[in-house]
Amino acid sequence: MDTPLVSILIPFKNTAQFLTECLESILKQTHTNWEVLAVNDHSSDESLKVVHEFAEKDSRIQAFQNQGSGIIEALRTAYSKSKGTFITRMDSDDIMTPHKLEVMTNSLLESGKGHLAVGQVKYFSELGISNGYERYEAWLNQLTQTGSNYSEIYKECVIPSPCWMVRREDLDKCDAFEPDRYPEDYDLTFRFYENSLKCIPCNELLHYWRDYDTRTSRTSEHYAQNYFLDIKLHYFLKLNYNTDRPLIVWGAGTKGKTIAKALLDQQIDFYWLCDNPKKIGKEIYGMEMLHFEFLNELKNPQSIITVANEEAQKAIRLYLDRLEQKSMEDFFFFC
């Protein structure tokens, strides 16, 4: 059987210092039937020159100019040029392990349509990795090991943007890169979830994820916290919210206030609870903060949990367990 062509979409902007290492890791892949569609998003450094040098030596690598501006339009440009049966995305500052494409391709071939191949990731940086990124990496890999990524989709992005592969027809079913919603990787993850693509469990390290101060996710306004919250609420209301059930927002911190304000703006009724004695009974945006035990008085509620403190989250989860409420059905952790 012929090995399928894998299209690797690579938007790049001012990553000349990393592109050589990135492209060399692709050249070392054990699965050799691939094409690179590298799209220059108006770089001001030598990035395009680096890609052209590789393209001159290997016809599988192609360079294009972004037909618009930004990562989403660069991905659209790359996808429009692609011919592969399987599609994956790669960040121009990252590194693939040598067997990445082989493992993901075989996973999709074995599992058939309606599946999403994912893999373990590891952060690396010349300056060292922060505790926050270490915890995110461990959390993400734990989900990936069992294929239970969607179980905590409202907390953070549960599919690493440069470490997934999917059949073209399944990506098209999810509207590929059509929506103009940032963060684009989180939005696509929700569309994988919406269209019931099953995550294939994987316990192999497939991708090295580079962290540095000028990385796009650190510097672009499109990756600010409010964008993440907008996406979470958008898809919760679309996919999981039951209008026949009372809606709860639990927590009065910054995230709780942002969610509450958005619900008020959309004229969606809800009760606002908290476990902070200093805030119970106070009014915020004209709404009284209620004691969390008010939850017991409601019939079949759905709760958005916006409390960020990990110890408090554990206590909340135990409380909801005692009420025999189920995650992703009765309650949803938004942080």
N, C-alpha and C positions, 0 to 999 in steps of 0.2 A: 504494500500500500504506500502511495506517495505521502511524504510528510507534508503537512499543510504549511502554506505560506503564512508567516506571522508579520503583520504590519506593526512597526514600532513608531509611535507618534512622539516626536520630541520638540516641544516649543523651546526656544532658547533666546535669552537676552542677557548680554554682558556676562557670559560665563566662560570666557575664553580660557581662563586659568584651570577650569575643571573639565572642559569638553574632551580633551585628549584622553584622559583617564576613563571618562564615560564611554566614548566610542570604542576604545580598545577593549573594554569589558564586553562589548557587544560582539566584536570581532572574535573573541575567545569562546563564544557560545558553542556548546556541544550540538545544539539544534542549529543547523546552518541555513535552513530555508527561511530567511527573513528579509525584510526590506526596512530601511530607516527613512522616514519622512521627517526631516528636520526643518523646522520653520523658524526663520529669523524674525523676531519681534522687535525690529528697529534697534538692533544693537549699535552701541557707539564704540565698542572695543573690537578686538580681532576675532570675535566669535565666528563670524561668517567665513572668514579666511580659514580658520581651523577646520570647519566642516567641509569646505571646498577641497582642502588638501586630502582629507580622507576620501571624499567622493571621487577624486581623480584616480585613486588607487583601488577603489572597490565600488563597482557599479550598483551594489545593493544599497548604497548610501546616496540619498538625494537631498539637495538643499533647495528651499523655497523661501520667498519673502512672504511675510504675513500680509494677507489681503485686507486685513483690518488692523486693529490694535488690541493688544492684551492677550492673555492666555487662552481665553475661550475662542476668540477668532483664529488664533494660531492653531488650535486643535481642530477647528473646522477646516481650515486650509489643509492641514496634514491629512485629515480623514478623507477629504474630497480627492486627494491624490493616491490614496491607498488602494491596494488590490487584494490584501490578505483575507483568508478565511477567518483567521483569528486576529484580534486587535488587542494591543496593549499600549500603555502610555509609559514613557520614561522621562525622568527629570534630567536635564542636561548637566547637573552637578553631582549626580549620583553614580553608583557602581552596581552592576549586576554580578551575581556569583556565576561561575561558568555554566552551571546546569540549570539556570533559571528558566529559560525558554523551553527546555526539554521537559522539565517537571510540570510546568503549567500546561504545555501543549498535551502531554500525555494525560494529565488530569481531565482536560476537557474532552479528549477523545474517549476516555473510559466512561465519563459521566454522561455524555450526550448533551442535547440541547437543554436550555433552561438552567444552565449552571454557570457559576463564576469561579474562576481559579484565583486563589489568593496565596500569599506566602509569608513566612516569617521575615521580619525586618530588623535591622540593627542600626542605630544612630552612631555616627562617628564625627569627630570634630578635632581640629588642632588645639582648640581651647578647652576641650573636655565637655562632657555632656551634663546638663543640669539635672537635678533630681526630678524636676517635672517631666522632662523628656524621658528619663529612665523609667519612670512610672508609667508614662503613656506607652512606651515600647513594650513593657512587660504586660500591661493590660491588653494591648492590641494583639500581641502574640498568643496570649492565653485564649482569647476569643477565636483566633485563626486556627489554633491547634484542634479545636473541636468543631469549627465551622459554625459557631454560634454568634457570629458577628452582629447580626441584626438585633440580638437580645438586649443590647445596650446602645442602640443607634441614636437615641436622643441625648446621650451624655456627650459623646465626641464623635468625630468621623471614625467609623469602624472599618473602613477599607482604605489602606494606604494608597494615595493617589498614584505612585509609581510602581505598585506591586499588585496588579490585577491583570487578568486576561479573560477575554470573552469572545464568543462567536459573533461574527458580524451581524447576523440576523437578530441575535438577542440584544446587541447594542442598539440596533435600529429600533427594535421594539421599545427600548427605553428612551427613545428620542436622541440618542447619541449626545452630541454637543450643541444641540439646538437652543436650549434655554439660556437666557442671559442672566443667570442667577449665580452670584458669588457667595461663598467659596464654591467654585465649580466642582471640586472633587467631592465635597460633602453633598451637594445637590445631586450629583450622579449616583452617589451611594444610596440616597433615598429613592431614586428612581429604579435602581437595582432591586431594592426592597419592595417598592410599589408593584413591580412586575414579577415578583416572586422568584427571582433568580437565586438558586440555592448556592451557598458558599461551600466549596469543597474543602474539607479539613486538610490542613497542611502543617507538618511539624519541622519542615526544612527551612533553613535560612536561605533566602533567595535574593535579598536586596540590602545593599548598604546605603543608608539614608544620611546625606551630609547635612550638618548644621553649621551655620556661620551667620555673622551679624547682619549681612546684607541680603540674606536669602529672602525671596519674594514674600513668603508667608509671614516673615517678621516685619517687613517694611511697607507692604501694600495695604491701603485702607480697606481693600476688599476682604481682608482676613481679620478685621477687627471683630471683637466679641459680639457686637450688635448684629453683624451679618449672620453669624452662626445662630443666634437666637431667632432671627427672622425666619431662617430656613427650618429650624426645629418646629416653630409654631405653625408655619405654613403647612408642613407635611402632617403634623399632628392633627390639625383641623381637617385636613383632607382625607387622611388614612385611618386614624384611630379614634377620633372624637365621636362620641355618640350623643347626638343632640337631645335624646330622651333621658339622659342621665345628668345629675347635678355635676357641675364642673368646679374643681377646687384648684386654687393656686396656693401652694404651701411654701412660705418664705418671703421675707420682706427686705432682703438685701437688694443689691443693684440688679441682679438678674430677675428677681421676683417682681421688682417694680417695673422693669422693662416689659416683661410678659403681661403683667396686669394692665399697664398702659395700652399695650397693643390690643388686648381683649376689649378694653373700654372703648377704644377708637373704633373697633369693629362691632360695637354694641352687642357683645356676647356676654351673657350673664354668668357670673361665677361667685363663689365664696372665697374669701381671702383669709387663710389661716397662718398662724406662726407659733413657734414654741419659745419665743423670746419674751420673757416677762415684762421687759421695758416697752415693748411695742403692743402687747395685747391690750385691746380697748382703745387704742389710738386710731386716728383716721389718717389715711393716705389716699390721695386722689378722691376724697369724699367717701371712702369706704372704710368701715370699721374692721380692724384686725381682730379676728376671732381666735379663741383658744383652739389648739389643734384637736382637742377631744370633741369639738363640735362635729367632727367627722362621723362620730357614732350616731348622731341624730339624723343623718342623711341616708336616704334609701339608694343603694347602688351607685355611689359617686365614682367619678374619675378624677384622679389627682395628678397635677403637674408639680413635681418636687423641684424647687429651685435652691435648696439649701446646699451650699458648697462644702461645708466642713465635713470631713470624712467620718469623724466620730459621730457627729449628729446624723449623718446619713445612715450609719449602721443602726442607730437607735430608732430612726424613723422606719427603716426596713423591718426591724423586729416588731415594732408597733403594728405595722400594716400586715405582717405575717399573722399576728395574733387575731387580727380582724378577718383573716382568711382571704385577703386581697392578693391578686396576682399581678406580677410585673408585666408590662406591655399589654395589659388588659384593663386593670383597675388603677394602676399608678405608673408614672413615667418619670424617671429621673432626668432632668434637663441639665444637670451638671454633676 
